[in-house]
């Protein structure tokens, strides 16, 4: 999500008014749409209702469903530090 948002920002700032402006705008819009999909999927998959916070990791089970690990680990603090 963070990478897609960053790419959208970079592409939005490129070649304003130049011959490739439309292509950069289209690419930026595509990254924004993908970032929105990722954000919705992430929230749906990673939210732990019981604890009121995110799972640290989700893993597929043998039944094909995804299961979250409710442990709190330092990498979650790194994710919080990202601007997007």
Secondary structure, DSSP 4 states (H G I P E B T S, - for coil): -HHHHHHHHHHHTSSTTSTTHHHHHHHHHHHHHHHHHHHHHHHHHHEETTTTEE-SEEEE-TTS-EEEE----THHHHHHTS--
